[in-house]
Amino acid sequence: MILVPYAAHSSIVTEGLRKTSRFLLIEKEQYRIVFNPCRRDTSDIFFAWFDTLGVERVYIKNIGLRTFGELQQRGIDVFLLPPDTTAFDIASLKFAKRLHENNAAQYCTMEHG
């Protein structure tokens, strides 16, 4: 299953993972929106909920190194969408850059607050 962070009330791809209001989940060409009930909670609570989704890949515009590490530990592939990505289009996924331990420090630029 693929996960893409989404803005509330639109189909805009958002930056970040934990604090986004909803996610687009894609599985076998079927799409569904899932609201994030843990966006104001700690990382532990968020990832306990996140683990129930069965996500295999995340496509995101920006991510912090710590969050990337959490996803990598779970065996989830992380792809960075081009920064000018706005509305979701399945074709935009082919332009995403796969993050891995050799390039994460360069591309994981989001600060954690």
C-alpha positions as CSV (number, residue, x, y, z in Angstrom):
1,M,0.0,0.0,0.0
2,I,1.2,3.5,-0.9
3,L,0.6,6.5,1.4
4,V,0.7,10.2,0.4
5,P,0.1,13.0,3.0
6,Y,-2.9,15.2,2.0
7,A,-4.1,18.6,3.1
8,A,-7.5,19.0,4.8
9,H,-10.3,19.9,2.4
10,S,-8.3,19.5,-0.8
11,S,-6.2,17.2,-2.9
12,I,-3.0,19.1,-2.2
13,V,0.1,17.0,-1.3
14,T,1.4,18.3,2.0
15,E,4.9,18.4,3.5
16,G,5.7,16.3,6.5
17,L,4.1,13.1,7.8
18,R,3.0,13.1,11.4
19,K,1.2,16.4,11.6
20,T,-0.8,16.2,8.3
21,S,-4.5,16.0,8.7
22,R,-5.2,13.1,6.3
23,F,-3.6,10.6,4.0
24,L,-4.3,9.2,0.6
25,L,-3.9,5.4,0.6
26,I,-3.5,3.7,-2.7
27,E,-3.8,-0.1,-3.0
28,K,-4.3,-2.0,-6.3
29,E,-5.6,1.2,-8.1
30,Q,-8.1,1.9,-5.4
31,Y,-7.9,5.2,-3.5
32,R,-9.2,6.1,0.0
33,I,-8.7,8.9,2.4
34,V,-7.8,8.2,6.0
35,F,-7.9,11.0,8.6
36,N,-4.9,11.2,11.0
37,P,-6.3,10.9,14.5
38,C,-2.8,11.2,16.0
39,R,-1.5,14.4,14.4
40,R,-1.2,16.2,17.8
41,D,0.2,13.2,19.6
42,T,3.8,12.0,20.3
43,S,5.8,10.0,17.7
44,D,5.2,6.8,19.7
45,I,1.4,7.2,19.6
46,F,1.4,8.2,15.9
47,F,3.6,5.3,14.8
48,A,1.6,2.8,16.8
49,W,-1.5,3.9,14.8
50,F,0.5,4.2,11.6
51,D,1.7,0.6,11.9
52,T,-1.9,-0.6,11.6
53,L,-2.3,0.8,8.1
54,G,0.0,-1.7,6.4
55,V,1.9,1.0,4.4
56,E,4.8,-0.3,2.2
57,R,5.7,3.0,0.5
58,V,5.4,6.7,1.4
59,Y,5.6,9.5,-1.1
60,I,6.3,12.8,0.5
61,K,7.5,16.3,-0.3
62,N,9.6,16.8,2.8
63,I,10.6,14.7,5.8
64,G,13.0,14.9,8.7
65,L,15.8,12.5,9.3
66,R,14.3,11.1,12.5
67,T,11.0,10.3,10.8
68,F,12.8,8.8,7.8
69,G,14.6,6.5,10.3
70,E,11.4,5.5,11.9
71,L,10.0,4.5,8.5
72,Q,13.2,2.7,7.4
73,Q,13.2,0.7,10.7
74,R,9.7,-0.5,9.7
75,G,10.8,-1.6,6.2
76,I,8.8,1.2,4.5
77,D,10.3,2.7,1.3
78,V,10.3,6.5,1.3
79,F,10.2,8.5,-1.9
80,L,10.7,12.3,-2.1
81,L,8.3,14.1,-4.5
82,P,9.6,17.1,-6.4
83,P,9.1,20.3,-4.3
84,D,6.8,21.8,-6.8
85,T,4.3,18.9,-6.6
86,T,0.9,20.3,-5.6
87,A,-2.2,18.2,-6.5
88,F,-1.7,14.5,-6.5
89,D,-1.3,12.8,-9.8
90,I,-0.3,9.1,-10.0
91,A,2.0,10.1,-12.9
92,S,4.0,12.3,-10.5
93,L,5.2,9.3,-8.6
94,K,7.6,8.4,-11.4
95,F,9.5,11.6,-10.6
96,A,10.1,10.8,-7.0
97,K,13.5,10.1,-5.6
98,R,14.0,7.1,-3.4
99,L,15.6,7.9,-0.1
100,H,18.0,5.5,1.5
101,E,20.7,5.7,4.2
102,N,23.3,7.0,1.7
103,N,21.3,10.1,0.6
104,A,19.0,10.7,3.6
105,A,21.2,13.3,5.3
106,Q,21.2,15.3,2.1
107,Y,17.4,15.2,1.4
108,C,15.8,14.9,4.8
109,T,15.7,18.6,5.6
110,M,12.5,19.0,7.7
111,E,13.2,20.2,11.2
112,H,11.5,18.5,14.1
113,G,9.8,20.7,16.7
